[in-house]
């Protein structure tokens, strides 16, 4: 194994080190458009950051929920009876979970 291959971690690949620095140095961080949500202290252990959708009433107007086309096709491709049965099973699991915690 050549020394350059050993540095990269796999045979057949070489690493100069400078290429990885150039690739990461070119990227810049995107600045947040909204102000960060304040931390709400709910316990003596520390704080909890509220999700943006709770503090910003326009959150879903600015960022509408989207479903991938493949999932949409799968859901709409099933019968309403099958969807109702799945929904009933999901609700039953959530209720059991709530009862045990």
BAZAKOL-563595 format. One line per field, with one value per residue: residue number from 0; y, z, x of N, C-alpha, C, O in turn; chain; residue in three letters. Coordinates in pm, 1 decimal, always signed. Last residue first. Example, Ala and Ser with C-alpha at 12.3 -4.5 7.8 and 13.67 -1.06 7.14 Angstrom:
n = 1_0
n_yy = -225.0_-569.0
n_zz = +708.0_+780.0
n_xx = +1285.0_+1319.0
ca_yy = -106.0_-450.0
ca_zz = +714.0_+780.0
ca_xx = +1367.0_+1230.0
c_yy = +3.0_-330.0
c_zz = +787.0_+780.0
c_xx = +1290.0_+1320.0
o_yy = +113.8_-331.9
o_zz = +803.9_+846.5
o_xx = +1340.9_+1423.6
chain = A_A
res = ser_ala
end
This chain:
n = 100_99_98_97_96_95_94_93_92_91_90_89_88_87_86_85_84_83_82_81_80_79_78_77_76_75_74_73_72_71_70_69_68_67_66_65_64_63_62_61_60_59_58_57_56_55_54_53_52_51_50_49_48_47_46_45_44_43_42_41_40_39_38_37_36_35_34_33_32_31_30_29_28_27_26_25_24_23_22_21_20_19_18_17_16_15_14_13_12_11_10_9_8_7_6_5_4_3_2_1_0
n_yy = +547.1_+388.6_+551.2_+625.5_+377.4_+338.6_+557.1_+481.2_+246.0_+348.8_+502.4_+297.5_+158.4_+360.7_+393.2_+142.6_+157.0_+373.3_+263.0_+58.0_+214.7_+353.5_+188.8_+349.9_+562.0_+763.9_+658.0_+649.7_+916.1_+1025.9_+904.9_+1017.0_+1293.8_+1392.2_+1664.4_+1956.2_+2246.1_+2571.9_+2817.4_+3038.8_+2912.6_+2801.0_+3042.3_+3244.6_+3233.6_+3107.6_+2926.4_+2679.1_+2642.9_+2626.8_+2467.5_+2594.9_+2450.1_+2439.5_+2432.9_+2251.7_+2137.5_+2245.4_+2321.7_+2492.8_+2781.1_+2832.5_+3038.3_+3201.2_+3135.2_+3361.5_+3539.9_+3437.5_+3374.6_+3292.6_+3256.4_+2983.1_+2969.6_+2865.4_+2683.1_+2683.0_+2513.6_+2257.9_+2246.0_+2300.1_+2080.2_+1872.6_+1938.1_+1902.8_+1621.6_+1431.6_+1092.1_+838.9_+510.3_+256.3_+158.7_+400.9_+603.2_+802.2_+706.2_+490.2_+620.8_+743.1_+517.4_+218.9_-116.6
n_zz = +3009.6_+2936.1_+2804.6_+2575.2_+2444.1_+2393.4_+2218.4_+2006.0_+1926.0_+1837.6_+1620.7_+1448.7_+1401.1_+1269.3_+1040.6_+922.1_+867.5_+687.0_+472.8_+399.8_+316.4_+100.8_-45.1_-176.4_-320.0_-144.0_-36.7_-264.0_-346.0_-120.8_-136.1_-378.6_-327.4_+18.0_+140.3_+335.7_+499.4_+421.8_+560.9_+589.8_+713.1_+933.7_+1076.7_+1185.5_+1455.5_+1624.3_+1834.6_+1711.6_+1510.5_+1637.0_+1959.6_+2242.0_+2420.9_+2762.7_+3025.1_+3334.0_+3574.2_+3678.8_+3399.3_+3195.5_+3052.7_+2718.4_+2511.3_+2223.3_+1886.7_+1680.9_+1417.6_+1074.7_+895.4_+944.9_+675.6_+578.1_+549.9_+257.1_+117.1_+80.8_+269.7_+179.9_-40.5_+68.6_+236.5_+53.8_-81.4_+100.7_+125.0_-60.3_-86.8_-308.1_-343.9_-348.0_-25.5_+226.7_+380.0_+308.3_+394.2_+226.6_-13.6_+39.7_+64.2_-84.2_+0.0
n_xx = -4708.5_-4919.6_-5101.7_-4965.2_-4957.2_-5227.5_-5267.0_-5101.5_-5231.2_-5475.7_-5389.6_-5301.8_-5540.8_-5687.6_-5527.5_-5565.1_-5840.9_-5842.4_-5698.1_-5872.4_-6089.6_-5989.9_-5701.8_-5408.8_-5312.7_-5261.0_-5022.0_-4855.0_-4849.6_-4721.7_-4471.8_-4380.9_-4380.0_-4360.3_-4541.6_-4497.0_-4621.7_-4489.0_-4362.5_-4531.1_-4742.4_-4628.2_-4559.1_-4705.6_-4661.5_-4400.7_-4390.8_-4436.0_-4252.3_-4005.2_-4016.2_-3838.3_-3586.8_-3556.3_-3305.8_-3250.8_-3323.9_-3548.6_-3763.8_-3818.1_-3736.9_-3708.9_-3519.6_-3665.2_-3585.3_-3401.9_-3557.7_-3520.9_-3322.4_-2981.1_-2750.4_-2558.2_-2205.5_-2030.2_-1760.6_-1490.5_-1379.6_-1427.4_-1251.5_-1001.4_-964.2_-949.1_-711.6_-506.5_-494.8_-455.8_-497.9_-615.4_-727.6_-632.6_-749.0_-822.4_-708.6_-535.5_-291.3_-253.3_-213.0_+31.7_+198.3_+61.0_+85.6
ca_yy = +643.2_+324.2_+485.4_+728.9_+444.4_+245.1_+551.4_+606.8_+240.3_+253.4_+569.6_+400.1_+91.1_+303.7_+505.3_+183.5_+52.7_+384.6_+381.6_+24.4_+118.4_+430.4_+213.1_+251.4_+436.5_+777.6_+680.5_+528.0_+814.7_+1070.5_+875.2_+871.3_+1238.9_+1346.6_+1519.1_+1890.1_+2104.9_+2476.1_+2685.7_+3056.8_+2991.1_+2709.2_+2942.7_+3240.1_+3198.4_+3188.6_+3068.9_+2719.9_+2643.4_+2751.9_+2462.0_+2566.4_+2542.8_+2367.3_+2489.0_+2336.2_+2078.5_+2292.0_+2242.4_+2413.7_+2695.1_+2833.8_+2913.2_+3201.9_+3126.3_+3234.6_+3544.7_+3468.4_+3486.3_+3271.8_+3328.0_+3064.5_+2940.7_+2966.7_+2687.1_+2755.9_+2657.0_+2306.2_+2217.4_+2391.8_+2214.5_+1874.8_+1935.8_+2038.6_+1703.7_+1534.2_+1211.8_+916.4_+650.6_+312.4_+140.1_+293.2_+501.7_+820.5_+829.1_+465.6_+537.0_+828.1_+604.6_+341.2_+0.0
ca_zz = +3054.6_+3002.6_+2928.4_+2673.2_+2483.3_+2480.0_+2345.5_+2077.3_+1975.6_+1948.4_+1736.3_+1495.3_+1466.0_+1394.7_+1132.9_+964.2_+956.2_+814.3_+543.0_+448.1_+425.6_+220.2_-31.9_-91.2_-391.8_-227.6_+48.3_-187.8_-436.4_-157.1_-22.3_-364.7_-425.9_-106.6_+141.0_+205.7_+505.6_+418.9_+535.5_+526.6_+592.8_+830.2_+1038.1_+1039.0_+1407.3_+1505.3_+1863.5_+1826.0_+1472.2_+1569.9_+1813.9_+2177.4_+2311.4_+2646.7_+2944.7_+3222.2_+3498.2_+3736.4_+3513.0_+3247.6_+3159.3_+2826.5_+2586.6_+2354.6_+1992.2_+1752.6_+1544.2_+1192.5_+864.3_+981.4_+794.5_+548.2_+625.0_+357.1_+160.8_-16.8_+285.3_+293.8_-59.0_-31.2_+294.7_+147.0_-153.0_+59.6_+241.1_-51.2_-18.7_-248.4_-325.5_-474.4_-139.5_+139.8_+447.8_+273.3_+454.8_+369.1_+1.2_+14.8_+179.9_-94.9_+0.0
ca_xx = -4606.5_-4805.9_-5143.7_-4998.9_-4833.0_-5154.9_-5340.5_-5074.8_-5093.2_-5473.4_-5449.5_-5208.1_-5428.1_-5737.2_-5545.3_-5431.0_-5789.1_-5914.2_-5645.8_-5738.2_-6107.2_-6026.8_-5846.0_-5475.1_-5332.8_-5380.1_-5139.1_-4881.7_-4903.9_-4856.2_-4558.9_-4389.4_-4474.1_-4297.2_-4529.6_-4495.1_-4582.8_-4600.4_-4303.7_-4399.7_-4769.8_-4676.6_-4459.2_-4701.5_-4794.9_-4427.3_-4374.6_-4517.8_-4393.5_-4041.2_-4007.9_-3966.3_-3613.4_-3607.3_-3412.8_-3210.4_-3213.3_-3423.4_-3720.4_-3929.5_-3686.6_-3806.6_-3523.0_-3599.7_-3684.7_-3411.1_-3486.4_-3600.4_-3410.7_-3121.2_-2795.8_-2675.7_-2327.5_-2061.6_-1900.0_-1570.7_-1359.2_-1505.1_-1393.7_-1055.8_-969.7_-1060.6_-838.8_-540.1_-524.1_-353.3_-544.9_-507.8_-762.1_-677.4_-660.0_-866.8_-788.3_-675.9_-343.1_-270.9_-331.4_-84.7_+177.5_+138.5_+0.0
c_yy = +734.6_+423.1_+428.2_+667.3_+548.3_+306.2_+456.5_+606.6_+366.0_+244.0_+477.6_+470.1_+192.6_+234.6_+455.8_+298.0_+90.4_+281.0_+397.9_+141.9_+82.7_+338.2_+289.8_+287.7_+329.4_+650.8_+687.9_+544.2_+687.6_+966.9_+913.8_+832.6_+1088.1_+1278.6_+1478.2_+1740.6_+2041.6_+2331.7_+2580.6_+2924.2_+3008.8_+2781.8_+2854.2_+3129.6_+3186.5_+3146.3_+3159.1_+2870.2_+2684.9_+2757.9_+2591.7_+2559.6_+2502.5_+2470.0_+2400.1_+2384.6_+2168.3_+2237.9_+2299.7_+2333.0_+2622.5_+2734.7_+2929.9_+3066.9_+3126.2_+3243.4_+3411.0_+3471.2_+3531.8_+3396.0_+3300.4_+3128.3_+3036.4_+2930.8_+2795.2_+2770.1_+2739.0_+2456.2_+2272.5_+2371.5_+2312.1_+2011.2_+1942.1_+2043.4_+1843.3_+1622.1_+1311.1_+1041.9_+720.8_+457.8_+201.3_+282.2_+390.8_+715.4_+847.7_+587.9_+510.2_+749.5_+693.9_+431.0_+123.6
c_zz = +3162.0_+3053.1_+3005.3_+2807.6_+2591.7_+2530.8_+2441.9_+2213.0_+2055.0_+2009.4_+1857.9_+1620.2_+1524.2_+1471.7_+1268.9_+1064.6_+1009.1_+914.0_+678.9_+523.6_+485.6_+340.6_+96.5_-76.1_-307.9_-306.2_-35.6_-102.3_-361.2_-247.0_-52.2_-248.7_-410.7_-197.9_+10.4_+225.1_+366.7_+425.1_+531.8_+484.0_+515.2_+703.9_+923.3_+987.8_+1255.5_+1445.7_+1745.5_+1847.1_+1587.8_+1535.8_+1752.0_+2026.7_+2244.5_+2539.9_+2828.4_+3144.9_+3385.2_+3661.2_+3568.2_+3370.4_+3224.5_+2931.4_+2702.4_+2423.9_+2127.6_+1864.3_+1614.5_+1315.9_+988.2_+948.4_+819.5_+678.6_+584.5_+424.5_+265.5_+27.9_+192.8_+312.0_+57.0_-47.3_+197.3_+212.9_-59.6_-10.7_+201.4_+69.8_-9.5_-187.6_-260.3_-464.1_-265.8_+20.5_+358.2_+336.3_+425.9_+437.9_+148.5_+30.0_+162.1_+23.9_+0.0
c_xx = -4656.7_-4702.3_-5025.7_-5037.9_-4859.7_-5025.2_-5270.7_-5144.6_-5059.8_-5333.3_-5447.5_-5261.1_-5330.1_-5625.4_-5593.6_-5438.6_-5650.4_-5864.1_-5712.1_-5676.3_-5971.3_-6045.8_-5874.9_-5622.5_-5400.3_-5410.7_-5266.0_-5007.6_-4939.4_-4923.2_-4703.1_-4481.1_-4489.6_-4399.2_-4463.1_-4476.8_-4591.6_-4549.6_-4414.2_-4337.8_-4639.5_-4720.4_-4506.7_-4608.8_-4800.4_-4561.2_-4409.9_-4510.3_-4484.4_-4190.0_-4058.9_-3947.6_-3744.0_-3639.2_-3450.5_-3330.8_-3165.7_-3302.8_-3591.5_-3891.7_-3803.6_-3758.6_-3620.9_-3613.8_-3613.9_-3514.6_-3506.3_-3511.0_-3486.9_-3202.3_-2943.6_-2722.9_-2438.7_-2193.1_-1919.0_-1716.1_-1447.0_-1491.2_-1476.3_-1206.1_-1034.3_-1074.9_-957.5_-675.2_-567.9_-376.6_-431.8_-566.0_-644.5_-717.7_-718.6_-774.2_-837.7_-765.4_-490.8_-330.2_-358.9_-214.5_+55.3_+105.7_+90.7
o_yy = +820.5_+385.8_+419.8_+725.1_+557.6_+288.4_+488.8_+651.4_+357.9_+234.9_+522.7_+494.2_+175.4_+249.6_+502.9_+299.7_+72.1_+311.9_+432.7_+123.1_+77.7_+378.7_+290.7_+403.2_+228.1_+633.5_+625.6_+453.4_+624.4_+933.5_+842.9_+738.4_+1035.7_+1214.0_+1523.6_+1696.4_+2070.7_+2298.3_+2507.0_+2918.2_+2996.1_+2719.7_+2834.3_+3123.1_+3123.7_+3036.4_+3275.2_+2934.5_+2722.3_+2866.4_+2658.2_+2637.9_+2390.1_+2566.6_+2299.6_+2378.3_+2160.2_+2285.9_+2391.3_+2280.7_+2682.7_+2616.5_+3029.1_+2991.5_+3057.8_+3347.4_+3353.3_+3412.3_+3650.7_+3508.5_+3286.6_+3060.3_+3154.8_+2869.3_+2814.4_+2859.4_+2854.7_+2520.2_+2327.9_+2468.0_+2397.5_+2053.8_+2009.2_+2143.5_+1898.0_+1691.5_+1280.0_+1091.8_+667.8_+522.7_+198.0_+383.4_+292.5_+735.7_+902.4_+574.3_+507.7_+802.2_+718.5_+421.8_+130.2
o_zz = +3209.6_+3132.4_+3128.0_+2912.7_+2689.0_+2646.9_+2559.7_+2312.1_+2160.2_+2131.3_+1969.2_+1714.7_+1635.9_+1593.5_+1372.4_+1162.7_+1127.4_+1031.8_+776.3_+625.7_+607.7_+454.2_+189.2_-92.5_-361.7_-354.2_-2.2_-96.4_-389.9_-227.0_-13.6_-260.6_-427.9_-150.9_-96.6_+315.2_+290.1_+364.3_+628.9_+382.6_+392.8_+598.5_+826.1_+867.8_+1202.5_+1391.6_+1765.3_+1874.4_+1564.3_+1532.4_+1808.4_+1970.9_+2196.5_+2565.9_+2799.9_+3193.1_+3345.4_+3681.0_+3510.5_+3439.1_+3300.0_+2901.7_+2775.2_+2398.1_+2144.3_+1928.6_+1608.8_+1317.6_+1004.7_+970.3_+725.2_+780.6_+560.0_+363.8_+352.4_-18.7_+223.2_+364.6_+35.1_-65.8_+238.0_+242.2_-89.3_-0.2_+263.5_+113.2_+42.3_-231.2_-168.5_-566.3_-287.3_-30.2_+409.1_+345.7_+508.4_+530.1_+190.9_+79.4_+258.2_+79.1_+76.8
o_xx = -4582.5_-4615.9_-5030.9_-5010.0_-4784.9_-4988.3_-5255.4_-5087.0_-4996.3_-5319.1_-5420.7_-5186.0_-5281.3_-5615.3_-5546.4_-5364.2_-5621.9_-5846.3_-5645.3_-5610.2_-5956.4_-6021.0_-5793.9_-5661.6_-5444.8_-5522.8_-5366.7_-5090.5_-5041.1_-5040.0_-4796.0_-4559.5_-4599.6_-4492.9_-4503.7_-4405.5_-4683.4_-4447.8_-4431.7_-4268.3_-4636.1_-4734.2_-4433.8_-4582.1_-4892.0_-4573.5_-4445.4_-4611.7_-4599.3_-4248.0_-4145.8_-3870.8_-3758.4_-3711.0_-3385.4_-3443.9_-3049.6_-3191.2_-3532.9_-3979.5_-3879.9_-3741.6_-3616.2_-3707.6_-3513.0_-3529.0_-3614.8_-3402.9_-3514.2_-3157.3_-3021.7_-2733.9_-2415.4_-2280.8_-1833.9_-1786.9_-1475.8_-1582.2_-1583.9_-1280.2_-1113.0_-1186.6_-1056.3_-746.2_-659.0_-284.6_-324.5_-669.7_-582.0_-739.9_-839.7_-725.7_-891.5_-886.4_-564.0_-410.7_-474.5_-314.1_-17.6_-4.0_+186.7
chain = A_A_A_A_A_A_A_A_A_A_A_A_A_A_A_A_A_A_A_A_A_A_A_A_A_A_A_A_A_A_A_A_A_A_A_A_A_A_A_A_A_A_A_A_A_A_A_A_A_A_A_A_A_A_A_A_A_A_A_A_A_A_A_A_A_A_A_A_A_A_A_A_A_A_A_A_A_A_A_A_A_A_A_A_A_A_A_A_A_A_A_A_A_A_A_A_A_A_A_A_A
res = unk_unk_unk_unk_unk_unk_unk_unk_unk_unk_unk_unk_unk_unk_unk_unk_unk_unk_unk_unk_unk_unk_unk_unk_unk_unk_unk_unk_unk_unk_unk_unk_unk_unk_unk_unk_unk_unk_unk_unk_unk_unk_unk_unk_unk_unk_unk_unk_unk_unk_unk_unk_unk_unk_unk_unk_unk_unk_unk_unk_unk_unk_unk_unk_unk_unk_unk_unk_unk_unk_unk_unk_unk_unk_unk_unk_unk_unk_unk_unk_unk_unk_unk_unk_unk_unk_unk_unk_unk_unk_unk_unk_unk_unk_unk_unk_unk_unk_unk_unk_unk
end
